[in-house]
Structure formats: structure tokens, C-alpha cells
């Protein structure tokens, strides 16, 4: 049974009714503003909430205020590696999953916007910025197949986590209860414990060694959930999933776990920092998700400073999401108004989104995605055979549980601690520093006392780079 987004007692307190939804309130509000300023503050732009929800047949995308030099992709360039800024002549760069690597086309477009801003700041902020932010938001909403009034732009996932968790904790107060996993991102754990009265951490990592006991490897998530929360009152709790875990590069079965969360009376949020482009992000296929947060700077390869916040339910947008992490002129005017403008900062990354999406769509998003899983598998096989002489049990979990673009591969036995002592994060750092000195950028992870390398695999990577990693690790300590 699908639970209510908010308990009735809280809806009554907040004055929320089914008939008093945001869209109706929004229309009444707009009708009062037929003259004068329509956008947030004193900007000379149309109302961004109206622009965001306009039908395609009446919406006109804004024209670029400068010459469009970077919208097309050279038809002769078949090597997508040439389209990235990363210095691959100096570095063996196998850590895209950390902070991404920007596409040239996105960087160029962002630079154009920065120059345009500085040549006439008031023209940019007053008249150009908001309509173009809306265009970026509409494009990203279409890319993720969600209703446009359900999604807005944010600087990054951390901004979104602060917004959702602060709003949730404010609404639920002493009844707040956050449920996450021991593989959750470190800052998420800190934010949760800072803001919520109660945090429950599900210990999924201890199930990894038992994964062979399950017919379907994804069942380990349900087993860990049931063992930890059996008999626990979870009504009104916030259940946080990862599209892909950061440290362990594991994909969670989102729809499956979200249904369990709903059946347990919880709100469900996805930390999708590693979602966009690396795999399908189709909100129409995730009906039990209340919040989805995504980053543009990782696999989508936008310049740093752009993310997304999705929330399909109007009552949640007007309660838990009532106060963004940074509040400004748009407060009280609608979902887009309160999020799109949060002060004078660099919005160039957000404005580069259309150019980046044009690039990927010209390449064929599904075609790109279909190439990467086989490449990752080949990289894992190469490292496994070099270090262990076999593929079996060389990854943290079966490869099908790992992200299509990241995986953890166990380092050689000679690098693991001996005499029964578990390896530590200090051991991991020493090896990672050694690799860095060899101009190899890749993280070493310590999971349950064992050392792994977390490899990333994007379109610019090739197998020769993983061979360099394999050989360099084999020489460590000699």
C-alpha cells in the first residue's frame, strides 16, 4: 500500500488539502501580477514558474545573447576522448567517479556565459539569466522524463541533501527518523546526525561475504533491511537510497527498495549523485520515489556547479522543500522561483546544460551507455587476471551489482595485510599516494579490512590505461 506523503495530522497543521494544491494557488497568485515585475525580486524577466510549465506549443526557448559557436559536434570526430578537457597525456585518469571531468563543449559554453556576464552584469542578471535557467531546467526535466513542475536546478547533491533533510527535520521535529545504509556517503551521515533526532544505519557491508547464499544478489538489501528494522516503527521515517554508492560503487535496486520503504510507511529519497548518464534515470519508472537528487558534473560531464532536485508530490514541495538551503527573493512565489535564484554566484554551469545535453543526444545516449558496461567488464577482467589469475571473487560484489561505470577490484594478496591483521585506510592511502606519484589517479578503498581499487570507466578511457594500473600495482614495494 502506498503511504501518504505526510501524516494527516501534519497536513492539517500546515493547512494542506487536496483541493488546495500548489498549482491552484500558483494560478491565483499569477493573476495578481498582470503588470510590473513578474520574476523574483526586481528582475526584468517573466515568472519562472509559468515559463517552466508552459506547453511546448506555446513556449519559445530564449535565444543565446552571443554567437552559438559550440552547439554542434564535429561529424569527423569519432573519438569522444578528444571531446574532454582531461589531460590524458600526463595522467592515467581512472577516477571520473570522484569529481567528474568536463566536456569541452560544456566548458566553452560556460566560458561564453561568464564573458557575457562581465561585459554587462545588469543585462545578464536582470534579463538573460532566469529565462535561460528555465530552459536548462526544462531540458534536464525532459532528459529524465519527469513532469517539469516536479524538478528544479540546484548547485549539487549536497545542496539538495541539506534542503531535504532540514525541511524533513523541521516538519517532523522529535518524530524525525532517518534510515540509511553503512555504505551511504560520509557527508550524508554527518548531515543526518546533525539534523535528525534519530538515525538508523543498515549494515549492508557485512552481507557481502554471504552473497552466494542468495539466488538473486539484490536480495541482500532486503535481508539487511529486514534484519535491522524488524519490529521498528518506521511510520514517517525518511528512507535514503543510493543510485550508486560512492565508496563501494554498488547499484541499489531502487524501485524494489522504494516499494519496501513505502510499505513500511516511509518517505523515500535517492542520492543519485552517480546517476545521470551512467545509467537510465527515468522518473516515470520510479513511482515510489519522493525525492531524487542528481549531479551534472559527474558522468554527465557538465562543468562543476549544476545538479537537480526532483519531487513529484506538490504537498512535499510546499512543506519539506519550502525552504531551500539558501533562501532569497523567490520565497513565497513557487517551486522554481525559490530554487533557481539563490544570490549572486556563478551560474555558468547551469547555463551550459543545453550544450552538454545536445552533445550526448547527438552521440546517442543509449549507444554510449551500451558501450560502457562491456568496457568496464573488460577492465575488471584485465586487472583480475593480472593480480589473481581469475575473475571469480575479484570484485567486491558480483559485477552485475556494480555501477555500469565503476567497480571495486581487490588488490593482490601481497598488498593485503598479513598475520591476520586487517588492512586499514592508512594502508589504502599509502598505495594511492604511490599511484599518484606515478601519475595514476585512482582511489584505493578499504572495505571490511580488505583493499580494493575503485576504477571508473567513461568514454575517454581505454584498456591500455587499466593495463598501466595493473602493472604499476604489481611493482609496488619492489
HUZICOR-V256089 format. One record per residue. RES is the residue in one small letter. PSI is psi in degrees with one decimal (none if undefined). OMEGA is omega as a letter, one per 20 degrees, with the letter a starting at -180 (NA if undefined). D_CENTER is the distance of its C-alpha to the mean C-alpha in Angstrom with 1 decimal. Layout:
RES,PSI,OMEGA,D_CENTER / RES,PSI,OMEGA,D_CENTER
This chain:
x,133.0,r,27.9 / x,125.8,a,25.0 / x,160.7,r,25.2 / x,148.4,a,25.5 / x,-40.9,r,22.5 / x,144.4,r,24.8 / x,148.2,a,28.1 / x,-35.2,a,31.1 / x,-34.1,r,32.5 / x,-34.6,r,29.5 / x,-42.4,r,29.5 / x,-42.7,r,33.2 / x,-39.0,a,32.7 / x,-3.4,r,30.1 / x,32.2,a,32.3 / x,129.7,r,29.9 / x,163.3,r,31.6 / x,-38.5,a,30.8 / x,-24.1,a,33.0 / x,48.7,a,31.7 / x,169.5,a,28.3 / x,-39.2,a,26.3 / x,-40.8,r,27.2 / x,-45.3,r,30.9 / x,-41.2,a,30.7 / x,-43.8,a,28.9 / x,-41.1,r,31.7 / x,-40.8,a,34.4 / x,-44.0,a,32.8 / x,-36.2,a,32.6 / x,-19.0,r,36.2 / x,-5.9,a,37.3 / x,61.2,r,36.0 / x,-11.8,r,38.0 / x,162.7,r,39.1 / x,-155.0,a,37.9 / x,133.9,r,34.4 / x,-28.5,a,31.7 / x,-174.2,r,28.4 / x,148.3,r,27.2 / x,-132.5,a,29.8 / x,26.5,r,32.3 / x,143.6,a,30.2 / x,61.5,a,32.2 / x,165.0,r,29.7 / x,163.5,r,29.4 / x,123.1,a,27.5 / x,-29.8,r,23.8 / x,-34.4,r,23.6 / x,-46.6,r,26.4 / x,-39.1,a,25.1 / x,-34.3,a,21.7 / x,3.4,r,23.6 / x,142.3,r,26.4 / x,154.2,a,27.2 / x,-30.8,a,27.0 / x,-11.5,r,30.8 / x,-14.7,a,31.2 / x,134.8,r,28.2 / x,114.9,r,28.9 / x,141.0,r,26.1 / x,146.1,r,27.2 / x,144.4,r,28.8 / x,138.1,a,27.6 / x,16.0,r,30.0 / x,171.7,a,30.6 / x,133.5,a,31.4 / x,94.8,a,28.7 / x,-16.1,a,29.0 / x,20.7,a,25.7 / x,-27.4,a,24.7 / x,152.7,r,26.4 / x,128.3,a,25.6 / x,123.7,a,28.8 / x,-21.1,a,30.2 / x,-8.4,a,31.9 / x,95.3,r,28.8 / x,-15.7,a,28.0 / x,102.0,a,26.3 / x,-18.5,r,22.7 / x,-29.4,a,22.7 / x,-12.5,a,24.9 / x,1.9,r,22.3 / x,154.2,a,20.2 / x,-13.9,a,21.4 / x,138.2,a,21.0 / x,86.5,a,24.5 / x,-5.9,r,25.1 / x,-32.3,a,28.8 / x,-35.8,a,28.6 / x,142.4,r,25.6 / x,99.0,a,24.6 / x,103.6,a,20.8 / x,30.7,a,19.1 / x,43.2,r,16.1 / x,-31.3,a,13.6 / x,-14.7,a,10.9 / x,-71.1,a,11.7 / x,16.1,r,11.3 / x,-171.0,r,11.5 / x,128.0,a,14.8 / x,141.6,r,15.6 / x,144.1,r,17.5 / x,-41.3,a,21.0 / x,-37.4,r,21.0 / x,-41.8,r,18.0 / x,-45.5,a,19.6 / x,-43.2,a,23.0 / x,-40.8,r,22.0 / x,-40.9,r,20.5 / x,-38.6,r,23.7 / x,-42.8,r,25.8 / x,-38.7,r,24.2 / x,-41.5,r,24.9 / x,-43.2,r,28.4 / x,-41.1,r,29.0 / x,-51.5,a,27.9 / x,-21.9,r,30.3 / x,-27.1,r,33.2 / x,84.9,a,33.3 / x,-40.8,a,30.9 / x,-37.8,r,32.2 / x,-44.2,a,32.1 / x,-57.0,a,28.4 / x,-41.7,a,27.3 / x,-35.7,a,29.9 / x,-27.7,a,29.9 / x,-39.6,a,27.2 / x,-57.6,a,23.9 / x,-45.7,r,23.3 / x,-35.7,a,24.3 / x,-31.5,r,22.1 / x,-41.2,r,19.0 / x,-42.1,r,19.8 / x,-42.7,r,20.2 / x,-43.2,a,16.7 / x,-41.5,r,15.3 / x,-42.4,r,17.7 / x,-42.4,a,16.7 / x,-35.3,r,12.9 / x,-42.4,r,14.1 / x,-37.9,a,16.4 / x,-33.5,a,14.1 / x,7.6,r,12.1 / x,53.8,r,15.6 / x,158.7,r,15.5 / x,135.5,a,18.3 / x,-30.5,a,18.0 / x,-1.6,a,19.2 / x,-5.8,a,16.3 / x,144.3,r,13.5 / x,165.9,r,13.5 / x,141.9,r,12.1 / x,164.8,a,11.1 / x,-36.4,a,11.1 / x,174.2,a,7.8 / x,-37.0,a,6.0 / x,-41.1,r,9.4 / x,-45.2,r,11.3 / x,-40.9,r,9.8 / x,-43.8,r,10.7 / x,-40.9,a,14.0 / x,-51.6,a,14.7 / x,-47.3,a,14.2 / x,-36.8,r,15.9 / x,-44.7,r,18.7 / x,-43.0,r,19.4 / x,-47.1,a,19.5 / x,-34.0,r,21.8 / x,-43.5,a,23.9 / x,-44.0,a,24.6 / x,-19.4,r,25.2 / x,-128.9,a,26.9 / x,-12.2,r,28.8 / x,-0.5,a,27.6 / x,141.8,a,23.9 / x,112.9,a,22.6 / x,128.2,r,19.2 / x,119.6,r,18.7 / x,-167.2,a,16.2 / x,157.7,r,16.7 / x,-11.5,r,18.2 / x,0.6,a,15.4 / x,155.1,a,12.9 / x,141.3,a,11.6 / x,-43.2,a,14.7 / x,-31.7,r,13.9 / x,-42.6,r,12.8 / x,-41.6,a,16.2 / x,-43.7,r,17.9 / x,-43.3,a,16.7 / x,-46.3,a,17.6 / x,-24.8,r,21.0 / x,-33.4,a,21.6 / x,-25.1,a,21.2 / x,148.3,r,22.2 / x,-25.8,a,25.7 / x,129.6,r,24.7 / x,127.8,r,21.9 / x,127.7,a,22.3 / x,121.8,a,20.6 / x,121.3,a,20.9 / x,82.1,a,22.2 / x,-28.4,a,20.8 / x,-30.9,a,21.7 / x,-10.3,r,25.4 / x,-11.0,a,25.1 / x,-39.1,a,24.1 / x,-13.9,a,27.8 / x,10.1,a,28.9 / x,-27.2,r,26.6 / x,-16.4,a,29.7 / x,-9.9,a,31.3 / x,134.1,r,28.9 / x,-40.3,r,29.6 / x,117.8,a,25.9 / x,-29.3,a,23.6 / x,-15.3,a,21.1 / x,-15.9,r,23.8 / x,-31.1,r,23.2 / x,-43.6,r,20.4 / x,-39.1,r,22.9 / x,-44.5,r,25.6 / x,-39.5,r,23.8 / x,-50.4,a,22.9 / x,-40.4,a,26.5 / x,-38.2,a,28.0 / x,-37.1,a,26.2 / x,4.1,r,26.4 / x,124.1,r,29.6 / x,-2.0,a,31.9 / x,135.1,r,29.3 / x,111.1,a,29.1 / x,7.1,a,25.5 / x,124.3,r,26.3 / x,2.9,r,24.0 / x,160.5,r,21.7 / x,114.3,a,17.9 / x,118.3,a,16.4 / x,122.4,r,12.9 / x,159.2,r,11.4 / x,131.6,r,8.9 / x,-48.4,r,7.8 / x,129.6,r,8.7 / x,145.9,a,10.4 / x,-57.8,a,10.4 / x,-37.7,a,14.2 / x,-5.9,r,15.3 / x,32.6,a,13.0 / x,135.8,r,13.9 / x,133.2,r,12.6 / x,143.7,r,13.4 / x,88.0,a,15.5 / x,-52.8,a,13.6 / x,-40.0,a,16.4 / x,-47.2,a,19.0 / x,-34.4,r,17.7 / x,-39.0,r,16.9 / x,-41.2,r,20.5 / x,-41.9,r,21.9 / x,-44.1,r,20.1 / x,-41.5,r,21.7 / x,-22.9,r,25.0 / x,7.9,r,24.9 / x,23.0,a,24.6 / x,154.4,r,21.2 / x,150.3,a,18.4 / x,127.0,r,15.1 / x,143.5,r,11.6 / x,124.4,r,8.5 / x,98.5,a,5.9 / x,37.3,a,3.3 / x,-33.2,a,2.0 / x,21.3,a,4.7 / x,-56.1,a,5.2 / x,124.7,r,6.5 / x,-38.4,a,10.1 / x,-23.3,r,10.2 / x,174.0,a,11.2 / x,128.5,r,12.2 / x,93.3,a,10.1 / x,103.1,a,13.2 / x,-23.7,r,13.4 / x,-18.2,r,17.1 / x,5.5,a,16.9 / x,66.1,a,15.1 / x,-16.3,a,18.0 / x,8.9,r,17.7 / x,128.4,r,14.2 / x,-30.9,r,14.9 / x,135.7,r,11.5 / x,128.4,r,8.0 / x,132.3,a,5.3 / x,154.6,r,2.8 / x,140.5,r,3.9 / x,-19.9,a,7.2 / x,-10.2,a,8.9 / x,-108.5,a,7.8 / x,-25.2,r,9.1 / x,-21.8,r,9.9 / x,35.9,r,11.9 / x,163.6,r,12.4 / x,155.0,a,14.2 / x,135.0,r,12.5 / x,21.1,r,12.2 / x,132.1,r,10.1 / x,-175.6,a,7.2 / x,149.8,r,7.8 / x,119.9,a,9.3 / x,133.6,r,11.0 / x,106.7,a,14.1 / x,-16.2,a,16.9 / x,123.2,a,19.7 / x,-37.1,a,21.8 / x,-30.8,r,23.2 / x,-37.0,r,19.9 / x,-31.8,a,19.0 / x,3.2,r,22.5 / x,-75.9,a,22.5 / x,-35.6,a,19.5 / x,20.0,a,17.8 / x,-31.5,a,21.2 / x,106.5,r,20.5 / x,164.9,r,17.5 / x,-32.4,r,17.0 / x,120.8,a,19.3 / x,142.1,r,22.0 / x,-149.3,a,24.2 / x,-23.8,a,26.5 / x,-0.3,a,24.5 / x,132.6,r,25.1 / x,3.8,a,27.0 / x,-5.6,a,26.5 / x,166.7,a,23.6 / x,-52.2,a,19.9 / x,-41.3,a,19.2 / x,-40.8,a,22.0 / x,-13.7,a,20.8 / x,-37.8,a,17.2 / x,-34.6,r,17.8 / x,119.3,r,20.4 / x,29.5,r,20.1 / x,175.8,a,22.8 / x,102.0,r,24.0 / x,-175.3,a,21.3 / x,109.1,r,19.9 / x,9.7,a,18.3 / x,-36.6,r,18.8 / x,-43.5,r,15.3 / x,-36.8,a,14.7 / x,-14.4,r,18.1 / x,-9.1,a,17.3 / x,-46.9,a,14.9 / x,-40.0,r,17.9 / x,-40.2,r,19.3 / x,-43.7,r,16.2 / x,-37.6,r,15.9 / x,-41.5,a,19.7 / x,-53.3,a,19.5 / x,-38.2,a,17.3 / x,-30.0,r,19.3 / x,-29.9,r,22.5 / x,-19.0,a,21.6 / x,99.9,a,20.8 / x,-47.3,a,17.2 / x,-35.5,r,18.7 / x,-42.4,r,21.1 / x,-48.2,a,18.5 / x,-38.1,a,16.6 / x,-23.5,r,20.1 / x,-25.4,a,21.1 / x,-38.3,r,18.5 / x,-46.6,r,19.0 / x,-36.0,r,22.8 / x,-42.2,r,22.2 / x,-43.9,r,20.2 / x,-42.4,r,22.9 / x,-37.4,r,25.6 / x,-43.1,r,24.1 / x,-42.7,r,24.0 / x,-43.0,a,27.6 / x,-49.2,a,28.8 / x,-41.2,a,27.7 / x,-43.3,a,28.9 / x,-36.8,r,32.3 / x,-40.4,a,32.8 / x,-28.2,a,32.2 / x,-10.4,a,33.2 / x,7.5,a,35.2 / x,160.9,r,33.2 / x,-31.6,a,29.8 / x,128.4,r,30.4 / x,25.4,r,28.5 / x,-20.9,r,27.2 / x,162.4,a,23.5 / x,-44.8,r,22.1 / x,169.2,r,21.8 / x,143.4,a,22.9 / x,-31.8,a,21.0 / x,-15.6,r,20.1 / x,-16.4,r,17.9 / x,161.2,r,15.9 / x,153.8,r,13.0 / x,-11.3,a,14.6 / x,3.9,r,13.9 / x,150.8,r,14.3 / x,154.6,r,17.2 / x,124.7,r,19.3 / x,130.5,a,23.0 / x,133.8,r,25.8 / x,162.3,a,27.8 / x,152.4,a,31.6 / x,-31.8,a,33.8 / x,-19.5,r,35.6 / x,-10.5,r,32.7 / x,151.3,a,32.1 / x,142.9,a,34.2 / x,-176.7,r,37.7 / x,31.7,r,40.3 / x,-2.1,a,38.0 / x,136.9,r,35.8 / x,146.9,r,32.1 / x,160.2,a,30.0 / x,172.9,r,28.2 / x,-26.3,r,25.4 / x,-40.8,r,28.3 / x,-41.8,a,29.2 / x,-41.3,a,25.7 / x,-40.7,a,25.8 / x,-42.5,a,29.2 / x,-40.0,r,28.1 / x,-38.1,r,25.0 / x,-38.0,r,27.3 / x,-44.9,r,29.8 / x,-40.0,r,27.4 / x,-40.6,r,26.3 / x,-24.3,r,30.0 / x,11.0,a,30.3 / x,37.5,r,27.6 / x,118.1,a,25.1 / x,105.9,r,21.6 / x,140.4,a,20.1 / x,146.4,r,19.3 / x,128.5,a,21.7 / x,142.4,r,20.6 / x,113.5,a,23.1 / x,119.2,r,22.6 / x,40.9,r,25.5 / x,8.2,r,27.9 / x,150.0,a,27.1 / x,134.8,r,25.7 / x,155.4,r,23.2 / x,134.5,r,21.7 / x,105.0,a,18.0 / x,143.5,r,18.2 / x,154.2,a,15.7 / x,102.9,r,16.9 / x,-177.2,a,16.1 / x,-24.0,a,18.7 / x,-9.4,r,20.6 / x,149.7,r,21.3 / x,166.2,a,24.6 / x,-27.7,a,26.5 / x,-28.8,r,28.8 / x,-36.8,r,26.1 / x,-29.2,r,25.6 / x,-38.9,r,29.4 / x,-43.8,r,29.6 / x,-46.6,a,27.3 / x,-46.0,a,29.4 / x,-37.4,a,32.7 / x,-40.4,r,31.6 / x,-40.0,a,30.6 / x,-24.5,r,33.9 / x,-6.1,a,35.8 / x,131.3,r,34.3 / x,-4.5,a,37.2 / x,none,NA,39.9
